[in-house]
Amino acid sequence: MALIFSPHIFIFTTNNDVQDLLIFGHNIDDWLIYVLIFLGLTSLAFALVWLIGFLAESQSGKSIKQPWE
């Protein structure tokens, strides 16, 4: 089964055409909230991984060296 890609599906003539658009059953305002929550959680996870690694290295008793040393 061949998928036919039509760029005309994504072409809008005015902003009013996009106003009632649903993506996977949700409007664009819901997707904005989902993306902001996702980015916030991934940023928090990144910071926690960095902090846990730093604490583990500082408590190991070895001096922290730069990678080029």
ABEGO torsion letter per residue (X at the ends): XBBBBBAAAABBABAAAAAABBBGGBBAAAAAAAAAAAAAAAAAAAAAAAAAAAAAAAAAGBBBBBAAX
